[in-house]
Amino acid sequence: MQQPIADGSRGCRIRVALCLAIVACLLPTTGAVAARTVCQLVKDRADDANDVEPFTRGQSDPSLDIRSVDVATSPRLLTVVVRVTNLAFRNPAELRLPRYSASFVHRERTFEVNAYRGPDGEFFDISTSQNSDTSGVLISSQTATGVFDESKSEVRVTAPLAAIEVDGKIDPAERLTELGAMSWRDVGSYGSTPYAGTTLDTTSRSGTYRFHVRSCVTPGR
């Protein structure tokens, strides 16, 4: 009379063990995928793009209000993304037009990626300088391409990875550090001297990225 009970109990234990084994197999896989994908390496609070002191809420410029910053690399490309609250179209006839600058440090060099939209068109470039000074010498205005994506409220700039390999090939185990961004309201044409502008929003320079780690950003897009 006790044998059926024992069989049933053993069958139940087998089913529980199988379920636990399946869960154990799935959890590491899910965790590994999550660990390989990074997004919003730098976040910034909303409604703080303002050059008026003291700051008054409601005066922020949504097209210059940075919300997050990302960087992603492939073996050949580097792409930086600056996201804003609302990347509205700006009339090229306006005298004060937007510029976005993202910077990071690699091998003690600071690299600055710029996107400019003005009366003379749209321009994208990358510059570098030694140590933490961002007033570096322009590498070439031809080394970067980009897009002002109003549908996603993103500014994306892409350059060949070789543009930052000034001290030799990058090891995939290396990291870039101090990622951050600034937005400007500028006066003048691209490359003009003097070049006047007012900073509206500045993020922390706290982002860190290991080269070629999977990101929510696709390099080159």
DOMAR-24655 format. One record per residue (C-alpha): x, y, z; residue in three letters. Coordinates in steps of 0.25 Angstrom, whole numbers, plus 5000, padded with zeros to 4 digits. Example, Ala and Ser with C-alpha at 12.3 -4.5 7.8 and 13.67 -1.06 7.14 Angstrom:
! DOMAR-24655
504949825031ALA 505549965029SER 
//
This chain:
! DOMAR-24655
500050005000MET 501250095002GLN 501950074989GLN 501050164980PRO 501250274990ILE 502750254989ALA 502750254974ASP 501950384974GLY 502850454983SER 504050414975ARG 503350454962GLY 503050594969CYS 504550604973ARG 505050574959ILE 504150684953ARG 504550784963VAL 506050754961ALA 505850764946LEU 505150904948CYS 506350954956LEU 507350904946ALA 506650974935ILE 506651104943VAL 508051084947ALA 508451074932CYS 507651194928LEU 508151294939LEU 509551304935PRO 509251314920THR 508351434923THR 509351504932GLY 510451484922ALA 509651554911VAL 509251674921ALA 510651684925ALA 511151704911ARG 510151814907THR 510351954912VAL 509452074911CYS 509352224916GLN 510752224921LEU 510552364926VAL 509252424930LYS 508852564933ASP 507652624939ARG 506552694931ALA 506252844929ASP 507652894933ASP 508052954919ALA 508153094923ASN 509153214923ASP 508253304932VAL 508753314946GLU 508153294956PRO 507553174949PHE 506053184947THR 505253054944ARG 504453064931GLY 505553144924GLN 506353014919SER 506553004904ASP 506052854901PRO 506952844888SER 508152864897LEU 507752794909ASP 508652674910ILE 507952544916ARG 509052434913SER 510352404906VAL 510852274900ASP 512052224892VAL 512252094885ALA 513352034876THR 513551934866SER 514951884861PRO 514852004851ARG 513852104856LEU 513552194868LEU 512152254870THR 511752354881VAL 510352384884VAL 509852514891VAL 508352504894ARG 507552624897VAL 506052654902THR 505552704888ASN 506552724876LEU 505652824869ALA 505952884856PHE 506753014857ARG 506553114846ASN 507953134840PRO 507653284839ALA 507753294854GLU 508953354860LEU 509153264872ARG 509153114867LEU 509452984875PRO 510752914876ARG 511052784884TYR 512352734889SER 512652604895ALA 513952574901SER 514752454907PHE 516152414911VAL 516952294906HIS 518452274909ARG 518552414916GLU 518052484903ARG 516652554903THR 515852544891PHE 514752634887GLU 513652604877VAL 512852714872ASN 511552734864ALA 511152874859TYR 509952924852ARG 510053064846GLY 509753154835PRO 510853094827ASP 510352954829GLY 510552834838GLU 512052794842PHE 512552684850PHE 514052664855ASP 514952604865ILE 516152664872SER 517152624882THR 518052684893SER 519052634903GLN 518652604917ASN 517252664921SER 517252794913ASP 516152794903THR 516752904894SER 517452814885GLY 517852824871VAL 516852774861LEU 517152644855ILE 516352664842SER 514952714839SER 514852594830GLN 515152484840THR 513652494846ALA 512252484840THR 510952504847GLY 509452524848VAL 508552614855PHE 507452514857ASP 506152594861GLU 505252464861SER 506152404873LYS 506652544878SER 508052494877GLU 509352554871VAL 510252434866ARG 511652454862VAL 512552344856THR 514052344853ALA 514952234849PRO 515552164861LEU 516952194856ALA 516652344859ALA 516852314874ILE 518052214871GLU 519052324871VAL 519952244881ASP 519752104875GLY 518752004873LYS 517651984883ILE 517551864892ASP 516151814894PRO 516451804909ALA 516651954909GLU 515652054914ARG 515352204911LEU 514952284923THR 514352424927GLU 513352414916LEU 512452534917GLY 511752644908ALA 511452794907MET 510452874899SER 510653014894TRP 509953124887ARG 510953184877ASP 511153304869VAL 511953304856GLY 512253204845SER 512953074847TYR 514453094849GLY 514353244850SER 515353314859THR 514953374869PRO 513853274871TYR 512853314882ALA 511853224889GLY 511153204902THR 511053074910THR 509653034913LEU 509852894919ASP 510952814924THR 510952664929THR 511852594938SER 513052534932ARG 512852404939SER 512652304927GLY 513552184925THR 513452084914TYR 514351964910ARG 514651954895PHE 513651874887HIS 512751834898VAL 511351824893ARG 510551954894SER 509152004891CYS 509852084881VAL 510252024867THR 511552074863PRO 511452154849GLY 509952164850ARG 
//
